[in-house]
Amino acid sequence: MSGTAGVSGTADAVGSAGVARVLQVGLNGSRGAADGAAVPMSPRALAESALAAVAAGAGEVLVHPRTPCGREGLSPRVVGPLLEELRGAGVRVPLTVPASVAAEPDPAGRLERVRCWEVLPDRATVSFAEAGAYELGSALLARGVAVDAVVPLGGGAGPGPLARFLAWAPADHGRVRLVAELARADPALVAGLRWLPPVPVLLYGKDGAAWPVLRLASRCGAGARIGVGEVLHLPDGRPARSNAELVAAAREITAEAGPAGAPASAGRAGR
Protein backbone atom coordinates (compact mmCIF):
# COMPACT_ATOMS: atom_id res chain seq x y z
CA MET A 1 0.00 0.00 0.00
CA SER A 2 1.25 3.45 -0.83
CA GLY A 3 0.01 6.92 0.14
CA THR A 4 -3.73 7.39 0.74
CA ALA A 5 -4.94 9.82 -1.89
CA GLY A 6 -7.89 11.84 -0.72
CA VAL A 7 -6.91 11.69 2.93
CA SER A 8 -4.06 14.18 2.81
CA GLY A 9 -6.30 16.79 1.27
CA THR A 10 -8.36 17.05 4.44
CA ALA A 11 -5.31 17.98 6.49
CA ASP A 12 -5.15 21.54 5.25
CA ALA A 13 -8.79 22.48 5.95
CA VAL A 14 -7.66 24.64 8.83
CA GLY A 15 -9.63 27.41 10.41
CA SER A 16 -12.14 28.03 7.65
CA ALA A 17 -15.64 29.07 8.66
CA GLY A 18 -17.70 26.11 9.78
CA VAL A 19 -14.72 23.72 9.68
CA ALA A 20 -12.98 22.59 12.84
CA ARG A 21 -9.31 23.50 13.14
CA VAL A 22 -6.95 20.62 12.57
CA LEU A 23 -5.83 18.98 15.81
CA GLN A 24 -2.93 16.60 15.38
CA VAL A 25 -2.11 14.08 18.09
CA GLY A 26 1.57 13.36 18.77
CA LEU A 27 1.32 9.71 19.81
CA ASN A 28 4.80 9.17 21.23
CA GLY A 29 7.40 11.73 20.15
CA SER A 30 10.75 11.23 21.84
CA ARG A 31 9.13 9.59 24.89
CA GLY A 32 9.89 6.08 26.03
CA ALA A 33 8.69 3.53 28.56
CA ALA A 34 10.41 5.43 31.36
CA ASP A 35 7.99 8.33 30.79
CA GLY A 36 5.04 6.34 32.08
CA ALA A 37 2.13 4.13 31.05
CA ALA A 38 0.50 6.89 28.98
CA VAL A 39 3.19 6.45 26.29
CA PRO A 40 2.23 3.74 23.76
CA MET A 41 5.21 1.64 22.74
CA SER A 42 4.33 -1.33 20.51
CA PRO A 43 2.74 -0.96 17.05
CA ARG A 44 -0.50 -2.39 18.43
CA ALA A 45 -0.49 -0.01 21.38
CA LEU A 46 0.18 2.90 19.02
CA ALA A 47 -2.73 1.84 16.81
CA GLU A 48 -5.07 1.56 19.80
CA SER A 49 -3.92 4.93 21.09
CA ALA A 50 -4.44 6.49 17.66
CA LEU A 51 -7.97 5.12 17.37
CA ALA A 52 -8.89 6.41 20.83
CA ALA A 53 -7.36 9.82 20.09
CA VAL A 54 -9.26 10.11 16.82
CA ALA A 55 -12.48 9.15 18.59
CA ALA A 56 -11.72 11.95 21.09
CA GLY A 57 -11.37 14.49 18.29
CA ALA A 58 -7.91 14.26 16.71
CA GLY A 59 -7.94 14.90 12.96
CA GLU A 60 -4.38 13.78 12.24
CA VAL A 61 -1.81 11.44 13.77
CA LEU A 62 1.93 12.04 14.15
CA VAL A 63 3.82 8.88 15.04
CA HIS A 64 7.55 8.27 15.52
CA PRO A 65 8.38 4.79 14.13
CA ARG A 66 10.75 2.76 16.28
CA THR A 67 12.75 -0.41 16.00
CA PRO A 68 11.97 -3.29 18.40
CA CYS A 69 14.75 -2.00 20.68
CA GLY A 70 13.10 1.41 20.89
CA ARG A 71 15.34 3.45 18.58
CA GLU A 72 13.68 5.83 16.14
CA GLY A 73 14.12 4.72 12.55
CA LEU A 74 13.33 5.60 8.94
CA SER A 75 13.99 2.19 7.42
CA PRO A 76 11.21 0.84 5.19
CA ARG A 77 11.19 -2.19 7.50
CA VAL A 78 10.30 0.08 10.41
CA VAL A 79 8.05 2.70 8.81
CA GLY A 80 6.02 0.44 6.52
CA PRO A 81 4.79 -2.14 9.06
CA LEU A 82 3.81 0.59 11.53
CA LEU A 83 1.78 2.49 8.93
CA GLU A 84 0.12 -0.76 7.87
CA GLU A 85 -0.69 -1.56 11.49
CA LEU A 86 -2.32 1.83 11.99
CA ARG A 87 -4.29 1.72 8.75
CA GLY A 88 -5.21 -1.93 9.23
CA ALA A 89 -6.59 -1.11 12.66
CA GLY A 90 -8.94 1.42 11.08
CA VAL A 91 -7.10 4.72 11.54
CA ARG A 92 -8.57 6.76 8.68
CA VAL A 93 -7.04 10.19 9.30
CA PRO A 94 -3.78 11.47 7.76
CA LEU A 95 -0.67 9.81 9.16
CA THR A 96 2.57 11.77 9.59
CA VAL A 97 6.06 10.48 10.38
CA PRO A 98 9.16 12.55 11.17
CA ALA A 99 12.15 12.44 8.82
CA SER A 100 14.63 13.77 11.35
CA VAL A 101 18.09 13.55 12.86
CA ALA A 102 16.71 11.49 15.72
CA ALA A 103 15.74 8.76 13.26
CA GLU A 104 18.78 9.06 10.96
CA PRO A 105 21.66 11.46 11.82
CA ASP A 106 23.18 11.51 8.32
CA PRO A 107 21.41 13.79 5.79
CA ALA A 108 22.30 11.47 2.91
CA GLY A 109 21.04 8.52 4.93
CA ARG A 110 17.70 10.24 5.56
CA LEU A 111 17.32 10.92 1.86
CA GLU A 112 18.13 7.33 0.94
CA ARG A 113 15.67 5.94 3.49
CA VAL A 114 12.82 8.14 2.27
CA ARG A 115 13.47 7.18 -1.35
CA CYS A 116 13.24 3.51 -0.37
CA TRP A 117 9.90 3.70 1.45
CA GLU A 118 7.40 1.21 0.03
CA VAL A 119 4.49 2.26 2.24
CA LEU A 120 4.04 6.02 2.24
CA PRO A 121 2.71 8.25 5.01
CA ASP A 122 0.35 11.07 4.11
CA ARG A 123 2.79 13.66 5.46
CA ALA A 124 6.34 13.81 6.78
CA THR A 125 7.95 16.41 8.99
CA VAL A 126 11.18 18.01 7.80
CA SER A 127 13.08 20.18 10.26
CA PHE A 128 14.58 23.24 8.62
CA ALA A 129 16.92 23.50 11.61
CA GLU A 130 18.64 20.35 10.32
CA ALA A 131 21.02 19.90 7.41
CA GLY A 132 19.66 18.50 4.17
CA ALA A 133 16.14 19.92 4.55
CA TYR A 134 15.99 21.24 0.96
CA GLU A 135 16.75 17.90 -0.64
CA LEU A 136 14.65 15.92 1.81
CA GLY A 137 11.57 18.10 1.39
CA SER A 138 11.83 17.97 -2.38
CA ALA A 139 12.28 14.19 -2.38
CA LEU A 140 9.16 13.74 -0.25
CA LEU A 141 7.07 15.96 -2.52
CA ALA A 142 8.34 14.04 -5.55
CA ARG A 143 7.08 10.84 -3.94
CA GLY A 144 3.65 12.32 -3.29
CA VAL A 145 4.17 12.85 0.44
CA ALA A 146 3.07 16.24 1.80
CA VAL A 147 5.68 18.15 3.80
CA ASP A 148 5.34 19.64 7.26
CA ALA A 149 8.20 22.14 7.35
CA VAL A 150 9.18 22.44 11.01
CA VAL A 151 10.63 25.80 12.06
CA PRO A 152 11.48 26.59 15.71
CA LEU A 153 10.50 30.10 16.81
CA GLY A 154 11.73 31.82 19.97
CA GLY A 155 13.94 30.29 22.61
CA GLY A 156 17.11 31.48 20.87
CA ALA A 157 16.35 29.54 17.68
CA GLY A 158 17.35 32.51 15.53
CA PRO A 159 16.14 33.31 12.00
CA GLY A 160 18.16 30.62 10.21
CA PRO A 161 15.54 27.83 9.97
CA LEU A 162 12.82 30.23 8.84
CA ALA A 163 15.14 31.75 6.22
CA ARG A 164 16.00 28.27 4.94
CA PHE A 165 12.30 27.44 4.64
CA LEU A 166 11.70 30.63 2.66
CA ALA A 167 14.57 29.81 0.33
CA TRP A 168 13.12 26.34 -0.28
CA ALA A 169 9.35 26.87 -0.31
CA PRO A 170 8.10 25.70 -3.73
CA ALA A 171 5.93 27.91 -5.91
CA ASP A 172 3.10 25.38 -5.57
CA HIS A 173 2.31 25.54 -1.85
CA GLY A 174 -0.54 23.02 -1.99
CA ARG A 175 1.29 20.17 -0.24
CA VAL A 176 3.40 22.20 2.19
CA ARG A 177 2.48 23.27 5.71
CA LEU A 178 4.51 25.38 8.10
CA VAL A 179 4.79 23.77 11.53
CA ALA A 180 6.06 26.31 14.03
CA GLU A 181 7.50 25.01 17.30
CA LEU A 182 7.06 27.86 19.76
CA ALA A 183 9.24 28.09 22.84
CA ARG A 184 6.52 30.26 24.40
CA ALA A 185 3.02 31.42 23.54
CA ASP A 186 4.07 34.78 22.13
CA PRO A 187 1.50 36.27 19.69
CA ALA A 188 4.28 38.39 18.16
CA LEU A 189 6.00 35.24 16.93
CA VAL A 190 2.87 34.21 15.07
CA ALA A 191 2.18 37.73 13.79
CA GLY A 192 5.63 37.70 12.24
CA LEU A 193 4.51 34.91 9.88
CA ARG A 194 2.17 37.22 7.97
CA TRP A 195 4.83 38.06 5.37
CA LEU A 196 5.53 34.42 4.50
CA PRO A 197 4.07 32.33 1.63
CA PRO A 198 0.36 31.56 2.14
CA VAL A 199 0.72 28.04 3.48
CA PRO A 200 -1.34 26.47 6.29
CA VAL A 201 0.13 26.81 9.78
CA LEU A 202 0.22 24.37 12.68
CA LEU A 203 1.55 25.53 16.07
CA TYR A 204 2.83 23.46 18.97
CA GLY A 205 4.89 23.75 22.12
CA LYS A 206 6.47 21.22 24.42
CA ASP A 207 6.03 20.54 28.12
CA GLY A 208 5.35 23.88 29.86
CA ALA A 209 4.66 25.63 26.55
CA ALA A 210 2.28 22.98 25.19
CA TRP A 211 -1.04 24.21 26.57
CA PRO A 212 -0.35 27.96 26.26
CA VAL A 213 0.66 27.47 22.61
CA LEU A 214 -2.44 25.37 21.94
CA ARG A 215 -4.59 28.20 23.31
CA LEU A 216 -2.73 30.65 21.10
CA ALA A 217 -3.32 28.43 18.08
CA SER A 218 -7.02 28.34 18.90
CA ARG A 219 -7.23 32.12 19.11
CA CYS A 220 -5.50 32.72 15.77
CA GLY A 221 -7.21 29.91 13.88
CA ALA A 222 -4.13 27.77 13.32
CA GLY A 223 -3.85 24.04 13.56
CA ALA A 224 -2.41 22.59 16.77
CA ARG A 225 -0.68 19.49 18.08
CA ILE A 226 -1.09 17.80 21.43
CA GLY A 227 -0.26 14.36 22.80
CA VAL A 228 2.21 12.64 25.07
CA GLY A 229 4.86 13.49 22.49
CA GLU A 230 4.42 17.11 23.59
CA VAL A 231 3.19 17.04 27.19
CA LEU A 232 2.48 14.48 29.90
CA HIS A 233 0.10 16.60 31.97
CA LEU A 234 -3.41 17.95 31.51
CA PRO A 235 -4.07 21.71 31.68
CA ASP A 236 -4.87 21.45 35.39
CA GLY A 237 -1.53 19.75 36.11
CA ARG A 238 -2.82 16.20 36.56
CA PRO A 239 -0.84 13.46 34.80
CA ALA A 240 -2.51 12.43 31.56
CA ARG A 241 -3.60 8.81 31.38
CA SER A 242 -3.65 8.64 27.58
CA ASN A 243 -3.39 10.53 24.33
CA ALA A 244 -7.18 10.48 24.11
CA GLU A 245 -7.45 12.32 27.42
CA LEU A 246 -5.07 15.02 26.17
CA VAL A 247 -7.00 15.36 22.90
CA ALA A 248 -10.32 15.64 24.75
CA ALA A 249 -8.88 18.43 26.92
CA ALA A 250 -7.56 20.18 23.81
CA ARG A 251 -10.95 19.93 22.12
CA GLU A 252 -12.54 21.66 25.10
CA ILE A 253 -10.08 24.53 24.70
CA THR A 254 -10.63 24.85 20.95
CA ALA A 255 -14.41 24.72 21.43
CA GLU A 256 -14.19 27.65 23.84
CA ALA A 257 -12.31 29.63 21.17
CA GLY A 258 -15.21 29.21 18.73
CA PRO A 259 -15.04 28.65 14.96
CA ALA A 260 -12.18 30.23 13.09
CA GLY A 261 -13.20 32.95 10.71
CA ALA A 262 -10.53 32.47 8.05
CA PRO A 263 -7.97 29.85 7.08
CA ALA A 264 -4.82 30.16 9.18
CA SER A 265 -1.90 30.39 6.79
CA ALA A 266 1.55 31.88 7.00
CA GLY A 267 0.47 34.59 4.60
CA ARG A 268 -2.44 35.62 6.84
CA ALA A 269 -1.41 34.85 10.42
CA GLY A 270 -1.31 37.89 12.60
CA ARG A 271 -3.15 40.21 10.24
C-alpha positions in Angstrom: 0.0 0.0 0.0 1.3 3.5 -0.8 0.0 6.9 0.1 -3.7 7.4 0.7 -4.9 9.8 -1.9 -7.9 11.8 -0.7 -6.9 11.7 2.9 -4.1 14.2 2.8 -6.3 16.8 1.3 -8.4 17.1 4.4 -5.3 18.0 6.5 -5.2 21.5 5.3 -8.8 22.5 5.9 -7.7 24.6 8.8 -9.6 27.4 10.4 -12.1 28.0 7.7 -15.6 29.1 8.7 -17.7 26.1 9.8 -14.7 23.7 9.7 -13.0 22.6 12.8 -9.3 23.5 13.1 -6.9 20.6 12.6 -5.8 19.0 15.8 -2.9 16.6 15.4 -2.1 14.1 18.1 1.6 13.4 18.8 1.3 9.7 19.8 4.8 9.2 21.2 7.4 11.7 20.1 10.8 11.2 21.8 9.1 9.6 24.9 9.9 6.1 26.0 8.7 3.5 28.6 10.4 5.4 31.4 8.0 8.3 30.8 5.0 6.3 32.1 2.1 4.1 31.1 0.5 6.9 29.0 3.2 6.5 26.3 2.2 3.7 23.8 5.2 1.6 22.7 4.3 -1.3 20.5 2.7 -1.0 17.1 -0.5 -2.4 18.4 -0.5 0.0 21.4 0.2 2.9 19.0 -2.7 1.8 16.8 -5.1 1.6 19.8 -3.9 4.9 21.1 -4.4 6.5 17.7 -8.0 5.1 17.4 -8.9 6.4 20.8 -7.4 9.8 20.1 -9.3 10.1 16.8 -12.5 9.2 18.6 -11.7 11.9 21.1 -11.4 14.5 18.3 -7.9 14.3 16.7 -7.9 14.9 13.0 -4.4 13.8 12.2 -1.8 11.4 13.8 1.9 12.0 14.1 3.8 8.9 15.0 7.5 8.3 15.5 8.4 4.8 14.1 10.7 2.8 16.3 12.8 -0.4 16.0 12.0 -3.3 18.4 14.8 -2.0 20.7 13.1 1.4 20.9 15.3 3.4 18.6 13.7 5.8 16.1 14.1 4.7 12.6 13.3 5.6 8.9 14.0 2.2 7.4 11.2 0.8 5.2 11.2 -2.2 7.5 10.3 0.1 10.4 8.1 2.7 8.8 6.0 0.4 6.5 4.8 -2.1 9.1 3.8 0.6 11.5 1.8 2.5 8.9 0.1 -0.8 7.9 -0.7 -1.6 11.5 -2.3 1.8 12.0 -4.3 1.7 8.8 -5.2 -1.9 9.2 -6.6 -1.1 12.7 -8.9 1.4 11.1 -7.1 4.7 11.5 -8.6 6.8 8.7 -7.0 10.2 9.3 -3.8 11.5 7.8 -0.7 9.8 9.2 2.6 11.8 9.6 6.1 10.5 10.4 9.2 12.5 11.2 12.1 12.4 8.8 14.6 13.8 11.3 18.1 13.5 12.9 16.7 11.5 15.7 15.7 8.8 13.3 18.8 9.1 11.0 21.7 11.5 11.8 23.2 11.5 8.3 21.4 13.8 5.8 22.3 11.5 2.9 21.0 8.5 4.9 17.7 10.2 5.6 17.3 10.9 1.9 18.1 7.3 0.9 15.7 5.9 3.5 12.8 8.1 2.3 13.5 7.2 -1.3 13.2 3.5 -0.4 9.9 3.7 1.4 7.4 1.2 0.0 4.5 2.3 2.2 4.0 6.0 2.2 2.7 8.2 5.0 0.3 11.1 4.1 2.8 13.7 5.5 6.3 13.8 6.8 8.0 16.4 9.0 11.2 18.0 7.8 13.1 20.2 10.3 14.6 23.2 8.6 16.9 23.5 11.6 18.6 20.3 10.3 21.0 19.9 7.4 19.7 18.5 4.2 16.1 19.9 4.5 16.0 21.2 1.0 16.8 17.9 -0.6 14.7 15.9 1.8 11.6 18.1 1.4 11.8 18.0 -2.4 12.3 14.2 -2.4 9.2 13.7 -0.3 7.1 16.0 -2.5 8.3 14.0 -5.5 7.1 10.8 -3.9 3.6 12.3 -3.3 4.2 12.8 0.4 3.1 16.2 1.8 5.7 18.1 3.8 5.3 19.6 7.3 8.2 22.1 7.3 9.2 22.4 11.0 10.6 25.8 12.1 11.5 26.6 15.7 10.5 30.1 16.8 11.7 31.8 20.0 13.9 30.3 22.6 17.1 31.5 20.9 16.4 29.5 17.7 17.4 32.5 15.5 16.1 33.3 12.0 18.2 30.6 10.2 15.5 27.8 10.0 12.8 30.2 8.8 15.1 31.8 6.2 16.0 28.3 4.9 12.3 27.4 4.6 11.7 30.6 2.7 14.6 29.8 0.3 13.1 26.3 -0.3 9.3 26.9 -0.3 8.1 25.7 -3.7 5.9 27.9 -5.9 3.1 25.4 -5.6 2.3 25.5 -1.8 -0.5 23.0 -2.0 1.3 20.2 -0.2 3.4 22.2 2.2 2.5 23.3 5.7 4.5 25.4 8.1 4.8 23.8 11.5 6.1 26.3 14.0 7.5 25.0 17.3 7.1 27.9 19.8 9.2 28.1 22.8 6.5 30.3 24.4 3.0 31.4 23.5 4.1 34.8 22.1 1.5 36.3 19.7 4.3 38.4 18.2 6.0 35.2 16.9 2.9 34.2 15.1 2.2 37.7 13.8 5.6 37.7 12.2 4.5 34.9 9.9 2.2 37.2 8.0 4.8 38.1 5.4 5.5 34.4 4.5 4.1 32.3 1.6 0.4 31.6 2.1 0.7 28.0 3.5 -1.3 26.5 6.3 0.1 26.8 9.8 0.2 24.4 12.7 1.6 25.5 16.1 2.8 23.5 19.0 4.9 23.8 22.1 6.5 21.2 24.4 6.0 20.5 28.1 5.4 23.9 29.9 4.7 25.6 26.5 2.3 23.0 25.2 -1.0 24.2 26.6 -0.4 28.0 26.3 0.7 27.5 22.6 -2.4 25.4 21.9 -4.6 28.2 23.3 -2.7 30.7 21.1 -3.3 28.4 18.1 -7.0 28.3 18.9 -7.2 32.1 19.1 -5.5 32.7 15.8 -7.2 29.9 13.9 -4.1 27.8 13.3 -3.9 24.0 13.6 -2.4 22.6 16.8 -0.7 19.5 18.1 -1.1 17.8 21.4 -0.3 14.4 22.8 2.2 12.6 25.1 4.9 13.5 22.5 4.4 17.1 23.6 3.2 17.0 27.2 2.5 14.5 29.9 0.1 16.6 32.0 -3.4 18.0 31.5 -4.1 21.7 31.7 -4.9 21.5 35.4 -1.5 19.7 36.1 -2.8 16.2 36.6 -0.8 13.5 34.8 -2.5 12.4 31.6 -3.6 8.8 31.4 -3.7 8.6 27.6 -3.4 10.5 24.3 -7.2 10.5 24.1 -7.5 12.3 27.4 -5.1 15.0 26.2 -7.0 15.4 22.9 -10.3 15.6 24.8 -8.9 18.4 26.9 -7.6 20.2 23.8 -11.0 19.9 22.1 -12.5 21.7 25.1 -10.1 24.5 24.7 -10.6 24.8 20.9 -14.4 24.7 21.4 -14.2 27.6 23.8 -12.3 29.6 21.2 -15.2 29.2 18.7 -15.0 28.6 15.0 -12.2 30.2 13.1 -13.2 32.9 10.7 -10.5 32.5 8.1 -8.0 29.9 7.1 -4.8 30.2 9.2 -1.9 30.4 6.8 1.6 31.9 7.0 0.5 34.6 4.6 -2.4 35.6 6.8 -1.4 34.8 10.4 -1.3 37.9 12.6 -3.2 40.2 10.2 
